[in-house]
Amino acid sequence: MTAQVYASPAELTFSRRELFIWFAAILFATKLFQSVAQVSGLSFRDTQMIQAAGLGAFQLVAWFAVFRLFLSESPQNPATGRDFAVIGVLGIVNIALGMTNVMPAQRAVWIVATIAAIYIYFSSAKASYARAAATVLLALAVQALWGPVFFSLFDYDLLRGDAALVGTLLDATQSGYAWHDNVVGTDVHSIAIYSGCSSFHNVSLAMLCWVALTKLSRPSFIATDFIFGAAVCLVMIAVNIARLYVAALSFDAYQYWHNGNGAHIFQVGVSVLILVISLWGSSLRDPRHA
């Protein structure tokens, strides 16, 4: 005859940390499936297409931050009935919408992620790792969905802003250059600036990297964090404008920096630069995070 061992109620408790990790895993699996389906058949040289599918380096860093931060949350906080209701319903909605044509699947996952991030943030304690993870998850949704939606509302003015900056630099340093709307150049050679090359698009990626690395370093922001956040934005805009400036100089320069090896040099170089600035800012400490 063998003795039966029963688990105590405490051992049967499902923590908020476990619930949020499972939910994040469902979101990531959905996004990964969509991304693999999108990029199947693409070569590794199709950088912009792969990034558009959500497989860029900064997105992967952000996903790592979400899981790492949820894992750092205390396992002693039990999930409440409301937690199960909200997160459970959102998980089911995510799976259901991903399998139907009710809503584009690419948008559905980020709408669900946004609602979940807001709920987790306001239902968690201040300076908690759960709040930090929710912030990064929201940053992912902003970069992938809400940023492009905002850009589509003001794309004409934002692209004209890029063209004005590039055109002003060319006019000050070269002869014969002019710009109109989103087109910059001369009678011999001109370029049109579209959303994929806009400073706004690249700034949203830089901000995602900054948020993820900063939250990995500490769950709550300090004053200097926002200085470095502004720095990554300004650096990204400056580097992007410099690239557009060079591409407008000649057709050969355009081919190299837009379609050739220069495009890959730009992607790697600016990514390293943003990483260095973000890591520098996240390494600083104040008395609360000493």
C-alpha positions as CSV (number, residue, x, y, z in Angstrom):
1,M,0.0,0.0,0.0
2,T,1.5,3.4,-1.0
3,A,0.8,6.7,0.6
4,Q,-0.7,9.4,-1.5
5,V,0.9,12.8,-1.5
6,Y,-1.3,15.8,-2.0
7,A,-0.1,19.3,-3.0
8,S,-0.9,22.1,-0.7
9,P,-3.1,25.0,-2.0
10,A,0.1,27.2,-2.2
11,E,1.7,24.7,-4.5
12,L,-1.3,24.7,-6.8
13,T,-1.4,28.4,-7.1
14,F,-0.7,29.7,-10.6
15,S,1.4,32.9,-10.4
16,R,0.9,36.0,-12.5
17,R,4.5,35.5,-13.8
18,E,3.5,32.1,-15.2
19,L,0.3,33.4,-16.7
20,F,2.1,36.3,-18.4
21,I,4.9,34.2,-19.7
22,W,2.5,31.7,-21.3
23,F,0.6,34.6,-22.9
24,A,3.8,36.2,-24.2
25,A,4.8,32.8,-25.7
26,I,1.4,32.6,-27.5
27,L,1.9,36.1,-28.9
28,F,5.5,35.3,-30.0
29,A,4.6,32.0,-31.6
30,T,1.8,33.7,-33.5
31,K,4.1,36.4,-34.7
32,L,6.9,33.9,-35.5
33,F,4.5,31.8,-37.6
34,Q,3.3,34.9,-39.5
35,S,6.9,36.1,-40.1
36,V,8.1,32.7,-41.3
37,A,5.2,32.5,-43.7
38,Q,5.9,36.0,-45.0
39,V,9.7,35.6,-45.6
40,S,9.6,32.1,-47.0
41,G,11.3,32.3,-50.4
42,L,13.1,35.6,-49.6
43,S,16.9,35.8,-49.6
44,F,18.9,37.2,-46.7
45,R,19.6,40.2,-48.9
46,D,15.9,41.2,-48.7
47,T,16.6,43.3,-45.6
48,Q,13.6,45.6,-45.8
49,M,11.2,42.8,-46.4
50,I,12.5,40.7,-43.5
51,Q,12.3,43.7,-41.2
52,A,8.8,44.4,-42.3
53,A,7.8,40.8,-41.4
54,G,9.0,41.5,-37.9
55,L,12.3,39.5,-37.8
56,G,14.6,42.5,-37.4
57,A,17.4,42.4,-34.8
58,F,15.7,45.1,-32.6
59,Q,12.4,43.3,-32.6
60,L,14.2,40.1,-31.4
61,V,15.9,42.1,-28.7
62,A,12.6,43.4,-27.6
63,W,11.0,40.0,-27.5
64,F,13.9,38.7,-25.4
65,A,13.4,41.6,-23.0
66,V,9.7,40.8,-22.6
67,F,10.4,37.2,-21.6
68,R,13.4,38.1,-19.4
69,L,11.5,40.7,-17.5
70,F,8.5,38.4,-16.9
71,L,10.8,35.8,-15.7
72,S,12.3,38.3,-13.2
73,E,8.9,39.0,-11.7
74,S,8.3,37.5,-8.3
75,P,6.6,34.0,-8.4
76,Q,4.9,34.8,-5.1
77,N,2.1,36.9,-6.7
78,P,-0.8,34.6,-7.5
79,A,-2.9,35.2,-10.6
80,T,-6.4,36.5,-9.8
81,G,-9.6,35.5,-11.4
82,R,-9.6,38.8,-13.3
83,D,-6.1,38.1,-14.6
84,F,-7.2,34.7,-15.9
85,A,-10.3,36.3,-17.5
86,V,-8.6,39.1,-19.2
87,I,-5.4,37.3,-20.4
88,G,-7.4,34.1,-21.2
89,V,-9.9,36.0,-23.4
90,L,-7.1,37.9,-25.1
91,G,-5.2,34.7,-25.8
92,I,-8.3,33.0,-27.3
93,V,-9.0,36.2,-29.4
94,N,-5.4,36.2,-30.7
95,I,-5.6,32.6,-31.8
96,A,-9.1,33.0,-33.3
97,L,-8.3,36.1,-35.3
98,G,-5.1,34.6,-36.5
99,M,-7.0,31.7,-38.1
100,T,-9.8,33.7,-39.7
101,N,-10.2,36.6,-42.1
102,V,-12.2,38.8,-39.7
103,M,-9.2,41.0,-39.3
104,P,-5.7,41.0,-40.9
105,A,-3.7,38.6,-38.7
106,Q,-0.7,41.0,-38.8
107,R,-2.7,43.6,-37.0
108,A,-4.7,41.3,-34.7
109,V,-1.7,40.1,-32.8
110,W,-0.6,43.7,-32.1
111,I,-4.0,44.9,-31.1
112,V,-4.2,42.0,-28.6
113,A,-0.7,42.8,-27.4
114,T,-1.6,46.5,-26.8
115,I,-4.7,45.7,-24.7
116,A,-2.7,43.1,-22.7
117,A,0.2,45.5,-22.2
118,I,-2.1,48.2,-20.9
119,Y,-3.8,45.8,-18.5
120,I,-0.6,44.3,-17.2
121,Y,0.9,47.7,-16.7
122,F,-1.9,49.2,-14.6
123,S,-2.6,45.9,-12.7
124,S,1.0,45.6,-11.6
125,A,3.0,47.3,-8.8
126,K,5.1,50.4,-9.6
127,A,8.7,49.6,-10.5
128,S,7.8,46.0,-11.0
129,Y,9.3,43.8,-13.7
130,A,5.8,43.0,-15.0
131,R,5.3,46.7,-15.6
132,A,8.7,46.9,-17.4
133,A,7.8,43.9,-19.6
134,A,4.4,45.5,-20.4
135,T,6.2,48.7,-21.5
136,V,8.4,46.8,-23.9
137,L,5.4,44.8,-25.2
138,L,3.6,48.1,-25.8
139,A,6.7,49.5,-27.6
140,L,6.7,46.4,-29.9
141,A,3.0,47.1,-30.7
142,V,3.7,50.8,-31.4
143,Q,6.7,50.0,-33.7
144,A,4.8,47.3,-35.6
145,L,1.3,48.7,-35.8
146,W,0.4,52.1,-34.2
147,G,3.5,53.8,-35.5
148,P,2.8,53.0,-39.1
149,V,-0.9,53.9,-38.6
150,F,0.2,57.3,-37.3
151,F,2.7,57.6,-40.2
152,S,-0.1,56.9,-42.7
153,L,-2.1,59.9,-41.3
154,F,0.8,62.3,-41.7
155,D,3.0,60.6,-44.3
156,Y,2.8,63.4,-46.8
157,D,4.1,66.0,-44.3
158,L,6.7,63.7,-42.8
159,L,8.2,62.7,-46.2
160,R,8.2,66.3,-47.2
161,G,10.2,67.1,-44.0
162,D,12.8,64.5,-45.0
163,A,13.0,65.9,-48.5
164,A,13.3,69.5,-47.2
165,L,16.2,68.5,-44.9
166,V,18.0,66.6,-47.7
167,G,17.3,69.4,-50.2
168,T,18.5,72.1,-47.9
169,L,21.8,70.3,-47.3
170,L,22.2,69.7,-51.1
171,D,21.4,73.3,-51.9
172,A,24.0,74.5,-49.4
173,T,26.8,72.2,-50.6
174,Q,26.0,71.4,-54.3
175,S,24.7,73.4,-57.2
176,G,21.5,72.8,-59.3
177,Y,19.6,70.9,-56.6
178,A,15.9,71.5,-55.7
179,W,13.1,69.6,-54.0
180,H,9.4,69.4,-54.4
181,D,7.1,67.3,-52.1
182,N,9.1,64.1,-51.5
183,V,11.4,64.4,-54.6
184,V,14.9,65.7,-54.4
185,G,17.5,66.1,-57.2
186,T,18.4,67.8,-60.4
187,D,17.4,67.4,-64.1
188,V,19.9,64.6,-64.4
189,H,19.3,62.6,-61.3
190,S,16.6,62.7,-58.6
191,I,15.3,60.5,-55.8
192,A,11.8,60.0,-54.3
193,I,11.6,59.4,-50.6
194,Y,9.0,56.8,-49.6
195,S,7.9,55.4,-46.2
196,G,10.5,52.6,-46.1
197,C,13.3,55.1,-46.3
198,S,11.8,57.8,-44.0
199,S,13.4,58.9,-40.8
200,F,10.2,58.3,-38.9
201,H,10.3,54.6,-39.8
202,N,13.9,54.2,-38.6
203,V,13.3,56.3,-35.5
204,S,10.6,53.9,-34.3
205,L,13.0,51.0,-34.6
206,A,15.6,53.0,-32.6
207,M,13.1,53.8,-29.9
208,L,12.2,50.1,-29.6
209,C,15.8,49.2,-29.0
210,W,16.2,52.0,-26.4
211,V,13.1,50.9,-24.5
212,A,14.1,47.2,-24.5
213,L,17.6,47.7,-23.3
214,T,16.7,50.3,-20.8
215,K,14.0,48.1,-19.2
216,L,16.4,45.2,-19.2
217,S,18.7,47.3,-17.1
218,R,16.1,48.6,-14.6
219,P,12.3,48.3,-14.4
220,S,11.7,52.1,-14.0
221,F,13.1,55.0,-15.9
222,I,15.5,57.6,-14.5
223,A,15.9,61.2,-15.8
224,T,19.0,60.4,-17.9
225,D,17.1,57.7,-19.8
226,F,15.1,60.3,-21.7
227,I,18.3,62.1,-22.7
228,F,19.6,59.0,-24.3
229,G,16.1,58.3,-25.8
230,A,16.3,61.7,-27.5
231,A,19.9,61.0,-28.6
232,V,19.0,57.7,-30.4
233,C,16.2,59.6,-32.3
234,L,18.5,62.5,-33.3
235,V,21.3,60.1,-34.3
236,M,19.0,58.0,-36.4
237,I,17.5,61.0,-38.2
238,A,21.0,62.5,-38.8
239,V,22.4,59.2,-40.2
240,N,19.3,58.6,-42.3
241,I,19.4,62.1,-43.8
242,A,23.1,61.6,-44.6
243,R,22.3,58.4,-46.4
244,L,19.6,60.1,-48.5
245,Y,22.0,63.0,-49.2
246,V,24.6,60.7,-50.6
247,A,22.0,58.7,-52.6
248,A,20.8,61.9,-54.2
249,L,24.3,62.8,-55.5
250,S,24.3,60.4,-58.4
251,F,22.6,57.3,-59.8
252,D,25.7,55.1,-58.9
253,A,25.6,56.4,-55.3
254,Y,21.8,55.7,-55.2
255,Q,22.3,52.1,-56.4
256,Y,25.1,51.5,-53.9
257,W,23.4,52.9,-50.8
258,H,19.8,51.8,-51.7
259,N,20.2,48.5,-53.5
260,G,23.8,47.5,-53.1
261,N,26.3,46.7,-50.3
262,G,25.9,50.2,-49.0
263,A,22.4,49.4,-47.8
264,H,23.7,46.5,-45.7
265,I,26.6,48.7,-44.4
266,F,24.0,51.3,-43.4
267,Q,21.8,48.8,-41.6
268,V,24.7,47.2,-39.7
269,G,26.4,50.5,-38.9
270,V,23.3,52.3,-37.6
271,S,22.2,49.3,-35.7
272,V,25.5,49.1,-33.9
273,L,25.4,52.8,-33.2
274,I,21.9,52.7,-31.7
275,L,22.9,49.7,-29.6
276,V,26.0,51.4,-28.2
277,I,24.1,54.6,-27.3
278,S,21.2,52.6,-25.7
279,L,23.7,50.4,-23.8
280,W,25.6,53.4,-22.6
281,G,22.4,55.1,-21.3
282,S,21.1,51.9,-19.6
283,S,24.5,51.4,-17.8
284,L,24.1,54.6,-15.9
285,R,22.8,54.3,-12.3
286,D,21.2,56.6,-9.7
287,P,20.7,55.9,-6.0
288,R,17.5,53.9,-6.6
289,H,19.3,51.5,-9.0
290,A,22.8,51.4,-7.5
